[in-house]
Amino acid sequence: MLRSETKVSFVWLFQTWVKAMYGMKPKTIITDQCPSMRIAIKEVFPNAVHRCCQWHVMRKASDHLGALYNLKEKEGFEDDLKWVINRSMTVPEFEEGWRNMLVKHDLRNNRHLKNMYESRSEWVPAYFRDVFCANMSTSQRSESANASLKIWTNNHSSMYKLALNVEKIVEGIWANESDEDIATMKKVPKLSTLYLMEKDAYQVYTAKIMSIFKDNLRLSQLGEVNELEKDNLYEVTIKEHPTIEKWIPVTYTVKVDKLEEFVSCSCKGYEYDGLLCSHAIKVMHHVNLFHLPKRYIMKRWCKDANASVKRSHVERSIEFGSTQEQAAIRVATLKPRLKRILDIASISSDAFIQFQGLLDMVEQQMEQHVVVQQMEQHVSEQEPITCEDATPSNGVLDPPISQCKGKRKQPQRLKPPSEAKKPRKCGICGSKKGGHNARTCPLKKNKEKDMEDDYANSGPEDEEYEDLSS
């Protein structure tokens, strides 16, 4: 019953996410091994590739297999396990390596390893190397966002405060991206190789992506090329690696078409990461393809990717949401763009002067636009008013508005607790609570009441007076 309720909650959450994304659905989803979430994903995102976070899988494996890591008779088991998982480029390569690992360490009957193997298609990278994952195998990005949000909110925070904090986090992310864009513009490219492909990449890629691509360029110097079919099929064998100990020789198959500028590697590096792998670059240079083909430049890695995405975000906001939501989206979109322009304009005095002139022109145009819009709105609201419209059906009109006597009260500022008016102390009971003083103290009233009762019940004194009179 609990799992069914959790599944319904995830379905509602995913459907809400789709609405927030204007109907767009993800192609790849990385989560932990929650069964309820798996069912909900199949229902809401039937066409998405669902992967389990490798970090969670390996942490659970460490809990169950940790004792084996330290046994002398199982020495090297941990390294072999990680190598088979992370270094296998194809499904047959992984399955063969897994079997050899079980035989080598005599772990064919281990229950947890059997469970890991049964769910291998959900978390082993070799099973979805042809699916774009931006080189992510864990849910670390979402975990990082959760950690940032927990700093500003807790279980007592209101929904309004939660929305404000989410907006702050998003603005911070956009600001960081704008700073990186500025750093990319200011950075003078330093070529680490003589490849023309590196120069092409500098013109389109951001600084962070360029650093990854440069690593692939350097790694392309490793390995030997073996021609299987001229200008069509090649093998790249890497026998040694300068930075990885206990390297096992690996061979990759690369297909190439010079006329179409097409290249494909068995490691599926471009399909998985969105960047050409070192093996493909190695073969391209071997067949004299020196430039970076446009078909292998992903828009998301380019310098102008943010601007186009945010423009489309604003365009969608015109069709979805209320007027207030649309205005908030426009403000959030304009802030990082304006900050980026300010940073560019401050680089030199010429850019500053030019930007000042453009600001004056834009400011005049915006003011004229607002004036025209207000006039059109005023004219549309001006409609002839008849006596029937002005007089209510019951014949009673609003009283005339008169000016208040004396000086109007000015709105008071919100005072901090240190400046708040302190409650007065009662002179009789000494209490500061209850909002009373010595004149209205309940204790005083009780005493007066007791005195009245004593006076009313003074019977013995009356009898003594009667006796004396007799």
N, C-alpha and C positions, 0 to 999 in steps of 0.2 A: 504493500500500500504506500509506503514511504517513497519507494523508487518511482511509482506511478505519479505521485504528486511532484517529485523532483523533476521528472520528465516533462510534465505540463508546465512547470515554471521555466524550464529551459526553452521550450517551444515558444512561450510568450516572449521571453527575452530575445530570442533570435528574430522573431517576427517584428518586434519593436526596432531591433537593429536594422533590419531591412528597410523599414519606413524612414529611419534616420538617414540612411544611405540612398534615399530617393529610388528605391526599388532595385538597386544593384546588389548582386549576391557574390560572395567570395568564391574563388576557384579552388583555393587550398586552405584548409583549416588545421591548425595544430593545437591539440588540447592534451590534458592528462588522460588517464585510462578510466574515466568515469563512465560506467555503463549507461546511466540515464542520459548523459550528454551525447553519447554515441547514437542512441535511439532518436533523440531530438534532431540531431544533425541530418540523419537519413530522411526524416520527415520534412524538414524545412529546406535543407540544401541537398536535394537528392543527386545533383550533378557535381557537387564539390568533392575534391579529394581530401579525405579525412586522415590525418596522421596523428600518431601519439607522440608526445614529447619524449625525445630520446633521453633527456636528463632525468625525467621521472622514472623511466624504465631502468636506467642504469643505477639510479639510487636504490630502487627496490631490489635490483640484482645484488648490489653491495650488501644489503641487509641479509639476504639469503645465502650469498656466496662469499661473504667476507672472510669466513674462517678458512676457505680454500685458498685465498690469496696468500696467506702466511705460511701454508704448509710447505715443507721442503720438497716432499714428493710431488707437489703440484706447482713447483717453481716455474714461472713464466706463463701461468694460466691467464692471469689478468691481462698481460700484454697481448697474448694470442687472441683473447676474446675481443678486445678493443680493436685489434688489427683487422680481424675478420669482419667486424661490423662497419668500421669506418673506411677501410681500404678496398673493399670489394666493390667493383664498378658495375658488375652485371649480376643477375640472379644466379646463373650457374656457378659463377665464381664464388659467391657467398655460400651457396649450399655445399659446394665441395669443400671450402675452407672450414665450414661449421662441422662437417662430418670428420674431417682430419683432426680438428681440435678436440672433439669428443673422444676419438680413438687415442690420440696422443696422451691425454690426461686421464683416460679411463673414467669418463663422466657420462657414459651413454644412458645410465639409469637415473641421473639426477632429475628430480621432479621439477624444480624451478627452471632449469635449462630447457626441459620439454615444453613448459608453458611459454617461455620466451620464443621458442621456435614456432609454436602453433600460431602466435600472433605476429610473426615476423613481417608480414606484408603491411602492417600498420605502423612500423617504426624503423625498420632497417632501410637506409637510404637507397640501397641497390634496387629496391622494388618500385621506386618512383623517381629515378634519375631523369626521366623524361618529362617531369612535371616541374614547372617553375616554382621555386621556393625561396628565391633570393638568398640562397646559401644558408637558410635557417633550418635547423633540425630540432630546436627547442622552442618553448613558449616564453622565452626570456623577455621579449618585448612587452607582452601583456603583463608578465609578473613585475616588470620594472614600472609600468604604468600604475599597477595596483599599489606597489610600495610607495610611489609618489603621492597617490591619492590618500593613503592611510596617514600620511604625515599631517594632512590638513583636515581630515574628517575622522569621526569616530561613530559609534553606534548611537550616540545622542544627537548627532547633527541632523538638521532639518533638510528637506528636499531642496529648499531654496539655497541653503548654504552649500549643499552638494553641487548644485548646478553652477554656482559661482566659482567653486574651487575647480571644477572640471574646465570651466572657461579659462581660468588662470593657467592651468596646465597646458591647455591647447595653445594659448597665446605664447607661453614660454617655449613650446616646441617650435612654433612658427618663427619666433624671434631668433632661436638658435639656428634654424635653417637659413634665415636671412643673413645672419652673421657669417655662416659658412659660405653663402653665395658671394658676399663681399670679399671674404678672404680668398676665394677662388679667383675673383676678378683682379685683386691686387697682386696675387702671387705670380712671380716671373717664372715661367717654366724652365726647369733644368733637366735636360735630356740625359738619361742614364745609359742609353744605347744609341746606336747609329741607325736604328730602324725608322723608316718613314712612318710606320704604323703608330709609333709612339707620338710623333708630331701630330698625326691626325687625331689621336685620342685626346691630346691636350686641348684641342680646339672645341671639343664637344662635352667631355666628361667633367664631373665635379672633382674637387681635389681629393675627396675620400675614395671615390671610385677609381680615380686615376692611380692612386697608390696601389690598389689591388691589381689593376691591369698591368702596372709596371712589374709587379712580382711575377705575373704570368709571362711577361716578356723575358725577364731574366731566367726563369725556369725553362723557357723554350730552348735555351742553349744546351740543356742536358739531353741525353739520349742519342740514339742512332736511328737513322731513317733507312728502312728497307722497302724497296719498290716492289710491289706485287703486280700492279697494272699501271703502266705509264700514264701519268696525268689523270689517274682515276682512283687507285687504291694503294695505300701505304701502311706500313707498320712503324711505330715508334717504340723502341725498347729502352727503358731506363734501368741500367744495371747497377748504378751507384747513385747515392744522394748525399750531397755534402753536409746537410743539416739534420738528417734523420738517421739515428743509429739502428742497427739490425735491419737494414733495408732489404726487402725481398724484391728481386728483379720483376718488373711488370712490363707487359707489352700492350699497347693500345693500337686499335685499327682506325685509320682515318680515311674517309672518302672525300674526294675533291673534284670540283669541276671548274676549270679555269675560265671558260667563257661566261658562265653564269655567276662566277665568284661565289661558289657554294662550297662549304666545308662542313663535315660532320665527324665527330669523334665518338668512339665507343664509350668513353667515360661520361658522355652527355653533359659536358661542362657548361656549354651555352644554354642548353635547355633547363638546367638546374639552377645555375647562378645568374644567367643573363649576360655573361662575359665569355669571350673566346678563351678556351683553355690553352695551356702551354703546348700541348701536343698538336692541336690544330694550327697554332701559330708556327710551330716547327715545320710542318708540312707545307704551309703556305709559302714560307720563305724558300723552301726546297724547290717549289715549282714556280718561283719568281712572282708570287702575289705579295707585293710589298705594302699596299695600302689597306686601310681598314674598311671593309665593305659596309655600305650604309645599312644593309639588311641585318647586320649584327650590332647595330647601335640601338639599344633600348631607350625609349623616350624618358623613362623614369630615372635613368642615370645621367641625363643631360643637365646642363647648367640652367636652361630655361624651363625645366619640368615643373617647378613650383608655380611659376606665373600662369601657365596654361591651366593647371589643375585648379588653382584658386579662382581664375576667371570663370571656369565652368561651374564651380561651386556657387558663385554669386548668381549666375544665370539660372541655375536650378532653384535658387531661393526665391526667384520671382514667381515661380509656379507653385511652390509648396510653402505651407506655413502662413501664419498671420502677418500683419503689417509690422508688428513689433519684432517678431522673429526675423523677418527679412531685413529690417534695419540693423539688428544685432549682428547678423551674418555679414552684412556689408561693412560694418565698422570693423569687425574682427578680420575681415579680408584686407581692408585698406591699411590697417595699422602696420603690418610687416612690410607692405610694399612702399609705404611712405618712409619708413625707417631706412629701407634699402636705398631709396632715392636720396635721402638726406646724407647717408654715408658716402654715396658717390659724389654728391655735390660738394662735400667738404674736402675732397681730395686735393683740389687746386682752386686758385682764385678765379680762373676763367670759368670753371664749372659752376662755382658759387654765383658769379655775376649772371651767367646764363640762366641758372635756376631761379634767381630772384626775378628776372624778367618774365619767365614762364609762370611763376607764382602769381604775379600781378595780373597777368592775362587770365589765368584760370579763376582767380578770385572774382574778377569783374564778371566773367561769364557765369559763374555760379550764382552771384548776387542777382544778376538779370534773370536767370532761370527761375530763382525762387520768387522774385517779384511777379513775374508773368504767371507762374503757377498759382500764387495767392490771389491774383486778380481774377483768374479764370474760376477759381473755387468760389470767390465772393460773388461773382456774377451768377453762377449756377445756383447759389443759395438764395438770391434775391427773387422772391415770388410774390405776386400781389396778395395782400391780406385783406379779406372782407370783414365786415362787422361780425358775421356769424363765427368766423374763425377766431376773432379777437375776444369775444365774449363767451365765457363758459356757459354750459347748458343750464346751470343752476342760478345764473345771473349774478354771481359773486365774483368780484374782481380782486386782484392782488392789492394790498395796501400800498400807498405811495412810499417810496424809499426816501428816508430823511437822513441827513448827516448827523452822526452821533455827537453829543456834546463832549467837550473836553478833548484831550489828546488821545488819539487811538493807541491801543496797546501794541507795542512792537513784539513780534514773535521772539520768544526767548530761545537761546541756544540750549542744546542738550548738555547739561552739566555732568561732569564725571562724578563718581561716588564720593571722592574726597571733598567736593564742594557741595554735596547734598545737605539739605537742612537737617540738623540733628534733632531728634525728639527731646522734648522737655521732661525733666524728672519731677514726679509728683512729690509735694512736700510732706504728705501724710504717710503713704505706703512706700514711697521711694521707687516705684516702678516707672519704667520708660515706655511700657507698652500700654495699649488700651486707648491712647489719645485723650487722656483726662489730666486734670490738675488738682490742686488742693481743694478748690471749691466744688468740683464735680466728682471727687473721688468716691468710689463705691463704699470704701471702708468708713468714710465720714458719714455717709447716709445711713449705713448700718448702725453706727453708734447713736445717731440721733433717734433712729427708730427704737432702739433698745431703751433709751431714756424715756421716750414717750410711753412705752409699754410699762416700764417700772412705775411711772407716775399714775398711770391708769389703774394699776393693780395694787395701790397703796391701801388695802383693807384694814390691817391692824391699827393704823393711826386713827381711822374713823371710829372703831370700837372704843378706843381709849377716850376719845372726845365725848362719846355718848355716856360712858360710865361716870365721867366727871360731872357731867351735866345732871345726872340723876341724883 
